[in-house]
Amino acid sequence: MFLIAVATENEKKPLEQFLAAVDQLKVLVTGIGPVTTAASLSNYLTLHGSRIDGVLNIGVAGAYIGSGLAKLDICLARQEFLGDFGICMPDGIQDFDPGLLKPGTSLLFNNDLVPRFENILKDKNIAFKVVNFVTVNCCSGTAVRGEFLREKFSAGCENMEGAAVAMVCKNFNIPCVELRSVSNMVKDRDTESWQLAEAIDKICMVAEVVLHEYVQGVSSHD
């Protein structure tokens, strides 16, 4: 069984017909933000984790200016960072003393699922970019904030759930992959320039393709 984690109902609507036809897939709407996501996914995996072989986290993202990304690009996470976990200073976020943090908290996507999904994307000629993601509690609403996070984490885009999904899956020893479509550029906030609906449609289209191929591949080896 494979689990798809999405933040909102809207981010799974284009997939509903496909999901209804594939028994091997389940979907969890986690809610928005890292705390809600960690709580809901932990609860789900506590109840059903023994049946889950992997988790795909999909959704939208804001891309940083200067990252080389553009709206509607498909991004695959190399690593997730907690972008605003630390001490808020006038010139940015100062990290906590590493000695205060639990060892082994690196959220690097280095499980066997990632290259399998990469290969499917390549085989299907779906353009994508592998970048570092930043998970934030507050969406960046200024270009200055976005530039700070891009430089600090050598990151391509930000979201509000990915690090939580990665951390929970790591705790449950379940491999996960994160794919997102860019809905907007991180600049001084201008929601009229966003392509949210288009980004949702695109990431769901890509998810349907890769999940179909993944399920077919798993079934052929059973």
Phi, psi and omega per residue, in radians:
M1 nan 2.438 -3.111
F2 -2.124 2.383 -3.084
L3 -1.891 2.338 3.028
I4 -1.832 2.179 3.125
A5 -1.883 2.172 3.106
V6 -2.290 2.688 -3.081
A7 -1.363 -0.646 -3.010
T8 -2.333 2.805 3.081
E9 -1.040 -0.663 -3.110
N10 -1.057 -0.552 -3.068
E11 -1.397 -0.008 3.048
K12 -2.067 -0.172 -3.066
K13 -0.969 -0.786 -3.140
P14 -1.133 -0.236 -3.111
L15 -1.685 -0.112 -2.926
E16 -1.067 -0.723 3.141
Q17 -1.137 -0.740 3.107
F18 -1.114 -0.781 -3.109
L19 -1.118 -0.644 -3.133
A20 -1.127 -0.391 -3.082
A21 -1.677 -0.100 -3.064
V22 -2.123 1.883 -3.059
D23 -1.175 -0.455 -3.033
Q24 -1.368 -0.010 -3.071
L25 -2.034 2.433 3.025
K26 -2.210 2.748 3.136
V27 -2.268 2.462 3.078
L28 -2.189 2.151 3.001
V29 -1.546 1.919 -2.978
T30 -1.424 -0.418 -2.922
G31 1.629 2.914 -3.049
I32 -1.581 2.396 3.040
G33 1.743 2.704 -3.046
P34 -1.169 -0.605 -3.108
V35 -1.212 -0.888 3.124
T36 -1.053 -0.717 -3.140
T37 -1.119 -0.816 3.139
A38 -1.069 -0.735 -3.114
A39 -1.163 -0.825 -3.074
S40 -1.227 -0.695 3.139
L41 -1.225 -0.681 3.091
S42 -1.076 -0.736 3.112
N43 -1.089 -0.777 -3.122
Y44 -1.101 -0.802 -3.089
L45 -1.261 -0.473 3.028
T46 -1.087 -0.667 -3.117
L47 -1.459 -0.627 -2.962
H48 -2.218 0.063 -3.007
G49 -1.012 -0.528 -3.117
S50 -1.151 -0.314 -3.128
R51 -1.757 -0.090 -3.048
I52 -1.727 2.129 -3.136
D53 -1.576 -0.364 -3.125
G54 -3.022 2.868 -3.125
V55 -2.254 2.320 3.005
L56 -1.950 2.054 3.073
N57 -1.686 2.068 3.123
I58 -2.138 2.791 3.104
G59 2.893 -2.778 3.134
V60 -1.920 2.941 -3.110
A61 -2.620 2.742 2.983
G62 -1.763 2.195 -3.099
A63 -1.617 2.501 -3.127
Y64 -1.427 2.412 3.030
I65 -1.042 2.344 -3.137
G66 1.520 0.025 -3.136
S67 -1.494 -0.214 -3.050
G68 1.533 0.031 3.126
L69 -1.693 2.729 3.097
A70 -2.342 2.894 3.121
K71 -1.022 2.415 3.136
L72 1.325 0.101 2.976
D73 -1.143 2.568 3.045
I74 -1.675 2.248 -3.087
C75 -2.106 2.364 3.058
L76 -1.936 2.283 -3.056
A77 -1.322 2.232 2.975
R78 -1.513 -0.750 -3.121
Q79 -2.708 2.603 3.066
E80 -1.915 2.467 3.077
F81 -2.185 2.540 3.013
L82 -1.479 1.820 -2.923
G83 -1.310 -0.553 -3.080
D84 -2.147 0.603 3.089
F85 -1.734 1.826 -3.085
G86 2.814 -2.508 -3.106
I87 -1.969 2.144 -3.103
C88 -1.378 2.025 3.131
M89 -2.012 2.871 -3.115
P90 -0.987 -0.548 -3.085
D91 -1.827 0.268 3.096
G92 2.424 -2.846 -3.113
I93 -1.742 2.172 3.067
Q94 -1.663 2.231 -3.111
D95 -1.139 2.632 2.976
F96 -1.168 2.772 2.992
D97 -0.967 2.172 -3.133
P98 -0.931 -0.471 3.138
G99 -1.172 -0.274 3.125
L100 -1.504 -0.236 -3.034
L101 -1.660 2.613 3.086
K102 -1.156 2.285 3.126
P103 -1.051 2.692 3.046
G104 1.291 0.546 -3.101
T105 -1.642 0.112 3.101
S106 -1.068 2.309 -3.091
L107 -1.916 1.177 -3.126
L108 -1.674 2.283 -3.131
F109 -1.518 1.489 -3.079
N110 -2.138 0.491 3.120
N111 -1.543 2.994 -3.065
D112 -1.180 -0.384 -3.112
L113 -1.177 -0.623 -3.031
V114 -1.034 -0.895 3.113
P115 -1.122 -0.503 3.093
R116 -1.150 -0.744 3.112
F117 -1.232 -0.644 3.071
E118 -1.032 -0.783 -3.116
N119 -1.126 -0.660 3.099
I120 -1.118 -0.794 3.120
L121 -1.018 -0.748 3.133
K122 -1.180 -0.775 -3.132
D123 -1.075 -0.560 -3.123
K124 -1.620 0.141 3.117
N125 0.978 0.680 3.073
I126 -1.665 2.048 -3.131
A127 -1.215 2.354 3.119
F128 -2.686 2.831 3.105
K129 -2.245 2.388 3.111
V130 -1.652 2.062 -3.062
V131 -2.464 2.866 2.969
N132 -1.327 2.420 3.096
F133 -1.880 2.650 3.035
V134 -2.094 2.246 3.054
T135 -1.740 2.241 -3.091
V136 -2.175 2.679 2.992
N137 -1.453 -0.564 3.107
C138 -2.069 2.108 3.083
C139 -1.005 2.431 3.123
S140 -1.222 2.171 -3.094
G141 -1.909 0.158 3.106
T142 -2.423 2.693 3.101
A143 -1.137 -0.608 -3.138
V144 -1.099 -0.778 3.120
R145 -1.093 -0.769 3.124
G146 -1.073 -0.732 3.135
E147 -1.113 -0.688 3.115
F148 -1.048 -0.830 -3.103
L149 -1.200 -0.690 3.121
R150 -1.048 -0.803 -3.111
E151 -1.234 -0.717 -3.078
K152 -1.094 -0.698 -3.036
F153 -1.963 0.130 -3.059
S154 0.830 0.863 -2.950
A155 -1.845 2.784 3.110
G156 -1.764 -0.591 -3.033
C157 -2.741 2.955 3.136
E158 -2.265 2.765 3.120
N159 -2.671 -3.011 -3.086
M160 -2.165 0.100 -3.074
E161 -2.336 -0.383 -2.919
G162 -1.016 -0.762 -3.118
A163 -1.125 -0.629 3.123
A164 -1.136 -0.773 3.106
V165 -1.068 -0.806 -3.122
A166 -1.081 -0.731 -3.104
M167 -1.190 -0.763 3.133
V168 -1.125 -0.771 3.125
C169 -1.089 -0.670 3.084
K170 -1.080 -0.735 3.137
N171 -1.139 -0.568 -3.139
F172 -1.624 0.019 -3.137
N173 1.009 0.764 3.109
I174 -2.071 2.206 -3.125
P175 -1.183 2.555 3.104
C176 -2.453 2.757 3.120
V177 -2.318 2.519 3.105
E178 -2.173 2.182 3.108
L179 -2.217 2.322 3.125
R180 -2.447 2.711 3.047
S181 -1.941 2.408 -3.092
V182 -1.321 2.085 3.130
S183 -1.675 -0.387 -3.071
N184 -2.819 2.800 3.000
M185 -1.613 2.517 3.134
V186 -1.437 1.804 3.129
K187 -2.567 -3.058 3.080
D188 -0.947 2.198 -2.831
R189 -0.940 2.209 -3.125
D190 -2.629 1.446 -3.035
T191 -1.155 -0.333 3.132
E192 -1.174 -0.367 3.138
S193 -1.571 -0.070 -3.110
W194 -1.261 2.683 3.033
Q195 -2.149 1.076 -3.027
L196 -1.153 -0.884 -3.120
A197 -1.077 -0.727 3.138
E198 -1.138 -0.668 3.128
A199 -1.172 -0.685 3.093
I200 -1.107 -0.812 3.118
D201 -1.026 -0.722 -3.065
K202 -1.235 -0.768 -3.117
I203 -1.183 -0.582 3.092
C204 -1.211 -0.662 3.079
M205 -1.085 -0.793 3.128
V206 -1.139 -0.747 3.133
A207 -1.065 -0.707 3.128
E208 -1.083 -0.744 -3.140
V209 -1.120 -0.875 -3.055
V210 -1.223 -0.637 3.138
L211 -1.232 -0.659 3.075
H212 -1.039 -0.821 -3.136
E213 -1.171 -0.677 3.132
Y214 -1.111 -0.825 -3.132
V215 -1.112 -0.715 3.097
Q216 -1.070 -0.729 3.126
G217 -1.127 -0.731 3.120
V218 -1.146 -0.763 -3.121
S219 -1.091 -0.647 -3.099
S220 -1.225 -0.313 3.130
H221 -1.723 -0.078 3.123
D222 -1.307 nan nan
